[in-house]
Amino acid sequence: MTRDRVPELLDRQWLVTNGLGGFASGTIGGAVTWRYHGLLVAALPAPFGRTVVLNYLGETLRLPNGRRVQFGGMEVSGGGVASYLREFRLEDHLPVWRYEIDGVIIEKRVVMPNLQNTVHVAYALRSAHPGCRLELRPSVHFRMFEASVSAPLEPDNYEMRVRGRRFEIASRSGGAVLRLALSPAEDVQFAHDGGTVQSLVYQRDAERGYDAKGELWSPGRFAIGLRQDDAVTLVASTEQWHVIEAMTPEVALTTEQLRRERLLRLAQPAVRRGAAAELVLAADQFIIVPSGRIADAARARAAGDELRSVIAGYHWFTDWGRDTMISLEGLALVTGRHHEAGWILRTFAHYVRDGLIPNLFPEGQNEGLYHTADATLWFFHAVHRYVTVTKDGETLRTLLPVLREIIAAHVRGTRFGIAVDPADGLLRQGEPGYQLTWMDAKVGDWVVTPRAGKAVEINALWYNALRLLEDWERSEGGDAIQARECARWAKQAQRSFNARFWNAATGCLFDVIDGATPPDAAVRPNQLLAISLPHPVLAPERWAAVVRVAERELVTPYGLRSLARTHPDYKANYQGDLRARDAAYHQGTVWTWLIGPFIDAWLKVHPGNRADARKFLAAFPAHLSEACVGSINEIFDAEPPFRPRGCIAQAWSVAEVLRCYALTAPEEEGRA
């Protein structure tokens, strides 16, 4: 094999999740290049959060002639690349590797049983070569998954406990215990070599300006014989033994395959085939039971509910309010997971404080942070989409008091300078030290995109929320006085918006007005929300002009640029250290989720033209075989070749592309 395969093996990644926020992930070539890579990143209760407990698994095949070959990883040397990988694919959206070593064919697959911090790594001999033995060497460095890889390893802190066919790696300082077993248990040998330390260089961390040299500790290696087509599985878990042993690996695999088949059957007919079906299964990775918030789960269950949330992106995001509300329709409604959509909405309603839903829940913590001006307004949009699809009037009536209080809090003023300006009815926001819109990059004291004032999408969302509450008050036998007040505020905001946001010089909308500077004329995608939402605040006669500008200046094959190329602050590439990356994050970088609002707006200008709208999704089927195989990245570079960047799998990227597949499907597909 030549060096030209190195990028393919290092850049393409795989991801398996467990419905708790935990995951397994790595490069398809087997190299560990990121601090987030590991066979088991367990989602543990607060104060631990997600913790890397099985970092690496050395894989060696002992051939009948006694030769030992390390086959699962990849070694780059002066002569080329040593890799025995012949095929990588997804089956039921689960990763499968096929290796060939001197004619011996080995298949590997990774499975995580749903709602368990457990991973099964299974191997099967697919050729007639009796006498082969598999050797597996687990390596660990227990740490919070965001912690530096250079944190002290302290090998003496680890101990290996052997209890029959049960093996445990524990830290003497407490915390997680990694439990290991091989199935079948017969013929298993464990060679304890006193503990060895392996040094690694994490290439992706080095590229991003982080500590990149770390060490892993291994207690020894397992060895087991291989028989043709009989799977050998390493089970690794932080669960108790009775949970681990409740299902054999074969039953666990079958159970997970059946669960995924059910997910496809639940989804809307238009998304049950092709790339859309892949995205239905990708969407499942983001809907989680937030296992760390035990008290909240107990309260929800006492009320007859379940706690659900949405991981914004893998590897490093937790659950974010804005991302959850934007993603809800694609992740949970297009996929037919209506009960979970309701649980998510009622979960976030419980967290409302001072008229705001949380911006995010920090890793390993129970309390949310509330520094957001738009997440709460997206909550109204998510409720509307949920009620439209499910006709669940009971949930709407339950949420109405919360929705009323949110509007009241915004009118009188709440945290972070979020308040209605009585002079024009528009919503302003901003407080020193905080970025409150979705364009929230901040490095130290440097605010990359200062948008304090009256932002275009915030006011589009505010108008939409007012009209939605007005409709609900009238249709659900609510408060007639509240309905009239909402209508009054909405009319004032709409008049002011159309008078003050229109920029005749560019033929589109200002991005921010009444900020610290004159109106911001930067051409950004935020203005599309003035058209795309169910209650568009922008006058219809201006829709076509805004959509034309967005299509000409912002649309790419993978979403929309966050800033037009003609702007002096435009950045074509997202790369380098944290400061360099954040300088580009919303200054040109392409965001996939924005394809949703763009297609919504485009279809309002070109009603019924689903076929041409579908063309804006043409690049995504191929992307599902790149980067994180089977998912969609958070962001892309703003210029060709549009290199995928950021999180390898992002909730609102998957959700909005999936929603648009359903939205642009031919009518006959929707009825299939």
C-alpha positions in Angstrom: 0.0 0.0 0.0 1.3 3.5 -0.8 1.2 6.7 1.1 -1.6 8.1 -1.0 -4.1 6.1 1.1 -2.9 7.8 4.4 -5.4 10.7 4.2 -8.3 8.3 3.5 -7.4 6.1 6.5 -6.8 9.1 8.8 -9.5 11.5 7.7 -12.4 9.1 7.5 -13.8 8.4 10.9 -16.5 6.2 12.4 -19.0 6.8 15.3 -21.2 4.5 17.4 -23.3 6.0 20.2 -25.2 4.5 23.2 -28.2 6.8 23.7 -26.7 8.3 26.8 -24.2 10.7 25.2 -21.4 8.1 25.4 -19.8 6.8 22.3 -17.0 4.9 20.5 -15.1 6.5 17.7 -11.9 6.5 15.8 -10.3 6.6 12.4 -11.2 3.8 10.0 -7.5 3.1 9.7 -7.2 2.4 13.4 -4.9 5.3 14.3 -5.8 7.4 17.4 -5.5 11.0 16.2 -7.8 12.9 18.6 -8.3 13.1 22.4 -11.9 12.1 21.7 -11.0 8.8 20.1 -11.6 5.6 22.1 -13.5 2.3 22.1 -15.5 3.4 25.1 -16.2 7.0 26.1 -18.7 6.4 28.9 -21.4 8.9 29.9 -21.1 8.9 33.7 -23.3 10.8 36.3 -22.2 14.2 37.5 -19.6 15.3 38.4 -17.7 13.0 36.0 -19.4 13.5 32.7 -18.1 11.7 29.6 -15.0 9.8 30.4 -12.5 7.9 28.2 -12.1 4.5 29.8 -11.0 2.3 26.9 -8.6 4.3 24.8 -7.1 1.8 22.4 -7.2 -1.9 21.6 -4.1 -3.5 20.1 -5.1 -6.2 17.7 -2.7 -9.0 16.7 -3.3 -12.2 14.7 -1.1 -15.2 15.4 -0.9 -17.3 12.3 -0.7 -21.1 12.3 3.0 -20.8 11.4 3.6 -18.7 14.6 4.0 -15.4 12.8 2.4 -12.5 14.8 0.9 -9.6 12.8 -0.6 -6.4 14.2 -3.5 -5.8 11.8 -6.0 -3.3 13.3 -3.9 -0.2 13.2 -1.8 1.6 10.7 1.9 2.2 10.6 3.5 4.9 8.4 7.2 4.3 7.6 9.8 5.3 5.0 8.7 2.6 2.6 4.9 3.3 2.7 1.9 2.4 4.8 1.4 -0.9 6.6 -2.3 -1.6 6.7 -4.2 -4.8 6.2 -7.6 -3.1 5.8 -9.4 -4.1 2.6 -12.9 -2.8 3.2 -14.8 -0.5 5.5 -18.6 -0.3 5.4 -21.7 0.3 7.5 -24.2 -2.4 8.1 -27.4 -1.1 9.8 -25.3 2.0 10.3 -22.8 0.0 12.4 -19.1 -0.1 11.3 -17.6 -3.2 9.8 -13.9 -3.7 8.9 -12.5 -6.5 6.7 -8.8 -7.3 7.0 -6.7 -9.7 4.9 -3.4 -11.0 6.3 -1.6 -13.5 4.2 -4.9 -14.8 2.8 -6.5 -14.9 6.3 -9.7 -12.8 6.3 -10.9 -11.2 9.6 -14.1 -9.1 10.0 -14.6 -6.7 12.9 -17.6 -4.9 14.0 -18.4 -2.5 16.9 -21.8 -2.4 18.7 -23.0 -0.4 21.7 -26.1 -1.8 23.4 -28.6 1.0 23.7 -28.7 2.9 27.0 -25.6 1.1 28.3 -22.0 2.3 28.8 -20.9 -0.9 27.1 -19.1 -1.6 23.9 -18.8 -5.0 22.0 -15.9 -5.4 19.7 -16.5 -8.6 17.7 -14.1 -10.5 15.4 -14.9 -13.3 13.0 -12.6 -15.5 10.9 -14.1 -15.5 7.4 -11.6 -17.8 5.7 -10.7 -21.5 6.2 -7.5 -21.1 8.2 -7.6 -23.2 11.3 -5.1 -22.6 14.1 -5.2 -18.8 14.1 -5.3 -17.0 17.4 -6.4 -13.5 18.2 -4.5 -11.4 20.7 -6.1 -8.2 22.1 -4.2 -5.6 24.3 -6.5 -3.0 26.0 -4.8 0.3 26.8 -6.3 3.0 29.1 -5.8 6.4 30.5 -9.0 7.3 32.5 -9.7 11.0 32.0 -12.5 13.4 31.2 -12.8 13.2 27.5 -12.0 16.9 27.1 -8.9 16.7 29.3 -5.5 17.1 27.9 -3.9 13.9 26.6 -0.7 15.0 28.3 -2.3 14.8 31.8 -0.1 12.6 34.0 -0.8 8.9 33.5 0.5 7.6 36.9 0.7 3.9 35.9 0.9 2.9 39.6 -2.6 4.3 40.0 -4.1 1.4 37.9 -4.7 -2.2 39.0 -6.0 -5.2 37.1 -8.4 -7.5 39.0 -9.0 -11.0 37.8 -12.0 -12.9 39.0 -12.4 -16.0 37.0 -13.4 -15.0 33.5 -14.1 -11.4 34.7 -11.5 -8.7 34.4 -11.5 -5.3 35.9 -9.2 -2.3 35.4 -9.7 0.2 38.3 -8.1 3.4 39.4 -6.9 3.3 43.0 -8.0 6.9 43.3 -11.6 5.9 42.6 -14.0 6.8 39.8 -14.8 4.5 36.9 -14.1 0.8 36.8 -13.6 -0.8 33.3 -15.0 -4.3 33.2 -13.7 -6.6 30.5 -14.7 -10.1 29.3 -14.3 -12.2 26.3 -17.1 -14.3 24.7 -17.0 -17.2 24.4 -15.1 -17.5 27.7 -13.6 -20.9 26.9 -10.0 -21.0 25.6 -9.3 -17.4 26.8 -5.9 -16.8 28.1 -4.7 -13.6 29.8 -1.0 -12.7 29.9 -0.3 -10.2 32.7 3.0 -8.5 31.9 3.1 -6.2 34.9 1.7 -3.2 33.0 3.3 -1.5 30.0 3.2 2.2 28.9 2.7 3.2 25.3 3.4 6.8 24.0 1.1 8.3 21.4 1.1 11.5 19.3 -2.4 12.8 18.7 -2.2 14.3 15.2 -5.5 16.1 15.1 -4.9 17.7 18.5 -1.5 18.9 17.3 -3.0 20.5 14.2 -5.5 22.3 16.5 -2.9 23.7 18.8 -3.5 21.5 21.8 -1.2 19.2 23.8 -0.6 16.2 21.5 1.7 13.8 23.3 0.2 11.3 25.8 0.7 7.9 27.4 -1.6 4.8 27.8 -1.2 2.0 30.3 -1.9 -1.7 29.5 -2.1 -4.5 32.0 -1.4 -7.3 29.4 -3.1 -9.1 26.6 -5.9 -11.6 26.0 -5.5 -14.5 23.6 -8.2 -16.7 22.1 -8.5 -19.2 19.3 -10.5 -18.4 16.1 -12.8 -20.7 14.3 -14.3 -20.0 11.0 -17.5 -17.8 11.2 -17.7 -18.0 15.0 -17.5 -14.5 16.5 -15.1 -13.7 19.3 -16.2 -10.6 21.2 -14.4 -8.3 23.7 -17.0 -6.8 26.0 -15.9 -3.6 27.7 -18.2 -1.7 30.1 -18.6 0.5 33.2 -21.9 -1.1 34.0 -22.3 -3.7 36.8 -21.7 -7.3 35.8 -25.4 -8.3 36.0 -26.1 -5.6 33.4 -23.2 -6.6 31.2 -24.1 -10.3 31.3 -27.9 -9.7 30.7 -27.4 -10.3 26.9 -24.9 -12.3 25.0 -23.0 -10.4 22.3 -25.1 -12.3 19.7 -28.4 -11.2 21.3 -27.1 -7.7 21.8 -26.3 -7.4 18.1 -29.7 -8.8 17.0 -31.5 -6.5 19.5 -29.7 -3.5 18.1 -30.3 -4.4 14.5 -34.1 -4.9 15.3 -34.2 -1.5 17.0 -32.7 0.2 14.0 -35.2 -1.6 11.7 -38.0 -0.2 13.9 -36.5 3.3 13.6 -36.8 3.1 9.8 -40.3 1.8 9.9 -41.3 4.7 12.2 -39.9 7.4 9.9 -41.9 9.2 7.2 -42.2 7.1 4.0 -40.2 9.7 2.0 -37.0 9.1 4.1 -36.9 5.3 4.4 -34.6 4.7 1.4 -31.2 5.8 0.2 -29.2 8.7 1.8 -32.3 9.8 3.7 -32.5 6.4 5.4 -28.9 6.7 6.4 -29.7 10.0 8.0 -32.7 8.5 9.9 -30.2 6.2 11.6 -27.7 9.0 12.0 -30.4 11.1 13.7 -30.7 8.4 16.4 -27.2 9.2 17.6 -28.2 12.6 18.9 -31.4 11.8 20.9 -30.3 10.9 24.4 -31.3 10.1 27.9 -29.1 12.6 29.9 -27.9 10.0 32.4 -26.1 12.4 34.6 -29.2 14.4 35.6 -30.6 11.9 38.0 -32.9 14.2 40.0 -34.4 15.6 36.9 -35.1 12.1 35.5 -36.8 11.2 38.8 -39.1 14.3 38.6 -40.0 13.6 35.0 -40.9 10.0 35.7 -43.0 11.0 38.7 -45.0 13.1 36.3 -45.4 10.2 33.8 -42.7 11.6 31.5 -39.2 10.6 30.5 -36.1 12.8 30.4 -34.8 13.4 26.9 -32.4 15.8 25.3 -30.3 16.2 22.2 -26.5 16.1 21.9 -25.6 19.0 19.7 -22.6 17.3 18.1 -19.9 14.6 18.5 -17.4 14.6 19.8 -17.3 17.6 22.2 -20.8 19.2 22.4 -23.3 18.5 25.2 -27.0 19.3 24.9 -27.6 22.9 23.7 -31.0 24.5 23.8 -30.7 26.3 20.4 -29.5 23.2 18.6 -32.1 21.0 20.2 -35.0 23.3 19.1 -33.7 23.7 15.6 -33.1 20.0 15.3 -36.3 18.7 16.8 -38.3 18.4 13.6 -35.7 16.6 11.7 -34.5 14.3 14.5 -37.8 13.4 16.1 -40.7 14.4 13.9 -39.6 13.4 10.4 -38.4 10.2 12.0 -41.7 9.5 13.7 -40.4 9.6 17.3 -43.2 11.8 18.5 -43.2 10.7 22.1 -39.6 11.6 22.4 -40.2 15.0 20.8 -42.8 15.7 23.4 -40.5 14.5 26.2 -37.8 16.9 24.9 -40.1 19.9 24.8 -41.5 19.2 28.3 -37.9 18.6 29.6 -36.8 22.0 28.4 -40.0 23.7 29.7 -39.0 22.5 33.1 -35.6 24.4 32.8 -37.1 27.8 31.9 -35.7 30.5 34.2 -36.6 34.2 33.8 -38.2 33.5 30.5 -35.2 31.7 29.0 -34.4 28.1 28.2 -30.7 27.0 28.8 -28.1 27.7 26.2 -26.3 24.6 27.2 -25.6 22.1 30.0 -21.9 22.0 30.7 -20.2 18.6 30.7 -20.7 16.7 34.0 -23.0 19.4 35.5 -26.7 19.4 36.4 -27.4 23.2 36.0 -27.7 24.9 32.6 -26.3 28.2 31.4 -28.7 30.7 30.1 -26.7 33.1 27.9 -28.8 32.9 24.7 -31.2 35.3 23.1 -32.5 33.0 20.4 -32.8 29.4 21.9 -36.0 30.3 23.7 -37.6 31.8 20.6 -36.7 28.6 18.7 -38.6 26.8 21.4 -41.8 28.4 20.1 -40.9 27.2 16.6 -40.3 23.6 17.9 -43.5 23.5 19.8 -45.4 24.7 16.7 -43.8 22.0 14.5 -44.6 19.4 17.1 -48.2 20.3 17.5 -48.7 20.6 13.8 -47.4 17.0 13.2 -48.8 15.3 16.3 -52.0 17.3 17.0 -51.1 17.0 20.7 -53.3 19.7 22.2 -52.7 18.4 25.7 -49.0 19.2 25.6 -49.7 22.6 24.1 -52.1 23.4 26.9 -49.6 22.2 29.4 -46.9 24.5 27.9 -49.1 27.6 27.4 -48.4 29.1 30.9 -44.7 28.7 30.3 -45.0 30.3 26.8 -46.9 33.2 28.2 -44.3 33.8 30.9 -41.6 33.7 28.3 -43.2 36.5 26.2 -43.9 38.5 29.3 -40.3 38.2 30.4 -39.1 39.4 27.0 -41.5 42.4 27.0 -40.5 43.6 30.5 -36.8 42.6 30.1 -34.8 39.7 31.3 -31.2 38.6 31.7 -28.3 39.7 29.4 -30.1 42.9 28.2 -32.8 40.9 26.4 -35.8 43.2 26.2 -38.4 44.7 23.8 -37.7 48.3 22.9 -41.0 50.1 23.5 -40.1 52.6 20.8 -40.3 50.2 17.9 -41.4 46.8 19.4 -38.2 45.1 18.3 -36.2 42.8 20.5 -32.7 43.9 21.6 -30.0 41.9 23.3 -26.5 42.3 24.5 -24.3 42.4 27.6 -20.6 42.9 27.8 -18.7 39.6 27.8 -21.5 37.5 26.3 -22.3 36.3 22.8 -26.1 35.7 22.7 -26.9 34.8 19.1 -25.9 31.6 17.3 -22.8 33.4 16.0 -21.2 33.1 19.3 -17.4 32.8 18.7 -15.3 34.5 21.4 -11.6 34.1 22.2 -10.7 35.6 25.6 -12.0 39.1 25.5 -12.2 39.2 21.7 -15.8 39.0 20.4 -15.4 37.8 16.8 -18.9 38.8 15.6 -20.3 41.4 17.9 -24.0 41.4 17.3 -25.3 43.3 20.3 -28.3 45.4 19.4 -31.3 44.2 17.3 -30.2 41.2 15.3 -32.2 40.3 12.2 -32.9 36.6 13.0 -33.7 37.4 16.6 -36.5 39.7 15.5 -37.7 37.3 12.9 -38.0 34.7 15.6 -39.6 37.2 18.0 -42.3 38.1 15.5 -42.9 34.4 14.8 -43.2 33.6 18.5 -45.8 36.4 19.0 -47.9 35.2 16.2 -47.7 31.6 17.3 -48.8 32.5 20.9 -51.6 34.6 19.5 -52.8 31.7 17.4 -52.6 29.3 20.3 -54.5 31.6 22.7 -57.3 31.8 20.2 -57.4 28.1 19.2 -57.0 26.5 22.6 -59.5 28.6 24.4 -56.8 30.6 26.0 -56.5 34.2 27.2 -58.2 36.5 24.8 -56.5 39.6 26.3 -53.1 37.9 25.9 -54.0 37.1 22.2 -54.8 40.8 21.5 -51.6 41.9 23.2 -49.5 39.5 21.1 -51.2 40.8 18.0 -50.4 44.4 19.0 -46.8 43.7 19.8 -46.4 41.7 16.5 -47.9 44.4 14.4 -45.6 47.0 15.9 -42.5 44.8 15.4 -43.5 44.0 11.8 -43.9 47.6 10.9 -40.6 48.5 12.5 -38.8 45.6 11.0 -39.8 46.3 7.4 -39.0 50.0 7.8 -35.6 49.6 9.5 -34.0 46.4 8.3 -34.3 46.8 4.6 -31.0 47.8 3.0 -31.7 49.2 -0.5 -28.0 49.3 -1.3 -27.6 45.5 -1.1 -31.2 44.5 -2.0 -31.4 42.5 1.2 -31.5 43.0 5.0 -29.2 44.5 7.5 -27.7 42.0 9.9 -27.9 44.1 13.1 -29.3 47.6 13.8 -29.0 49.8 16.8 -25.7 48.3 17.9 -22.6 50.1 18.8 -21.9 50.9 15.2 -24.1 52.0 12.2 -26.4 49.3 10.8 -24.3 46.2 9.9 -24.7 45.7 6.1 -22.7 42.4 6.1 -24.5 39.9 3.9 -25.2 36.9 6.1 -27.7 34.0 6.1 -29.5 35.1 9.2 -31.9 37.2 7.2 -33.4 34.1 5.6 -35.4 33.5 8.9 -37.4 36.6 8.0 -38.9 34.5 5.2 -38.5 30.9 6.2 -40.4 30.8 9.5 -44.2 29.9 9.6 -45.0 33.6 10.2 -42.5 35.5 8.1 -41.9 39.1 9.3 -40.6 40.4 6.0 -43.0 41.8 3.4 -43.6 39.2 0.6 -42.6 41.6 -2.1 -39.0 41.6 -0.8 -38.7 37.8 -0.5 -37.3 37.1 -4.0 -34.6 39.7 -3.7 -33.3 38.3 -0.4 -33.3 34.7 -1.7 -31.5 35.8 -4.9 -28.7 37.5 -2.9 -28.4 34.5 -0.6 -28.3 32.0 -3.5 -25.7 34.1 -5.3 -23.4 35.0 -2.4 -23.9 32.3 0.3 -25.1 28.9 -1.1 -22.5 26.1 -1.5 -23.0 22.4 -2.1 -22.8 21.8 1.7 -24.8 24.6 3.1 -24.5 28.4 3.4 -21.5 30.6 4.0 -21.8 32.6 7.2 -20.5 35.7 5.4 -20.4 36.8 1.8 -17.0 36.5 0.1 -16.9 40.3 -0.7 -16.7 41.2 2.9 -13.3 42.3 4.2 -13.5 39.9 7.2 -14.3 36.9 5.0 -12.3 33.8 5.8 -12.1 31.0 3.2 -10.7 28.2 5.5 -11.4 27.0 9.0 -8.1 25.7 10.4 -5.2 26.3 12.7 -5.2 26.9 16.5 -8.3 28.0 18.5 -7.9 31.7 17.7 -7.5 31.1 14.0 -10.5 28.8 13.9 -12.8 31.0 15.9 -11.8 34.0 13.6 -13.3 32.0 10.7 -16.1 30.2 12.5 -18.8 32.7 11.5 -16.9 34.7 9.0 -17.4 32.7 5.9 -17.3 29.1 7.1 -20.1 27.0 5.7 -22.8 25.8 8.1 -24.9 22.9 6.9 -27.9 23.6 9.1 -28.6 26.8 7.2 -29.6 24.8 4.1 -32.9 24.2 5.9 -34.0 27.9 6.2 -32.7 28.6 2.7 -34.8 25.8 1.1 -37.8 26.9 3.2 -37.4 30.5 1.9 -36.6 29.3 -1.7 -39.8 27.3 -1.8 -41.8 30.3 -0.7 -40.4 32.2 -3.7 -40.8 29.1 -6.0 -43.8 27.3 -4.5 -44.2 23.7 -5.5 -40.9 23.4 -7.2 -39.6 20.5 -5.1 -37.4 19.0 -7.8 -35.2 22.1 -8.1 -35.2 22.6 -4.4 -33.9 19.0 -4.0 -30.9 19.9 -6.1 -29.5 21.9 -3.2 -29.0 18.5 -1.4 -27.2 16.8 -4.3 -23.7 16.7 -2.6 -24.8 15.0 0.7 -25.1 11.4 -0.4 -21.4 11.4 -1.4 -20.5 13.2 1.9 -22.0 10.3 3.9 -19.0 8.2 2.7 -16.5 10.8 3.7 -15.3 12.4 7.0 -17.6 10.7 9.6 -19.0 7.8 7.5 -22.8 7.9 7.7 -23.1 11.4 9.2 -22.7 15.1 8.4 -20.1 17.5 9.7 -20.9 20.6 11.6 -19.1 23.0 9.1 -17.1 23.1 5.9 -14.5 25.4 4.4 -16.1 28.2 2.5 -14.2 27.5 -0.8 -13.6 24.4 -2.9 -13.0 21.6 -2.1 -15.2 22.5 0.9 -13.2 20.4 3.3 -15.4 19.2 6.2 -14.5 20.7 9.6 -15.6 21.0 13.2 -17.6 18.3 14.8 -17.6 15.1 12.8 -21.4 14.6 13.4 -23.7 17.5 14.1 -27.3 17.3 15.2 -28.7 20.2 13.3 -26.7 19.4 10.1 -28.3 15.9 10.0 -31.7 17.1 11.1 -32.0 19.9 8.6 -30.8 17.9 5.6 -33.1 15.1 6.6 -36.0 17.5 7.0 -35.3 18.9 3.6 -35.2 15.4 2.1 -38.8 15.0 3.4 -39.8 18.5 2.4 -38.6 18.2 -1.2 -39.7 14.6 -1.8 -42.0 14.0 -4.8 -45.6 13.6 -3.6 -45.7 9.9 -4.6 -42.7 9.2 -2.3 -44.4 10.9 0.6 -47.3 8.5 0.2 -45.3 5.3 -0.3 
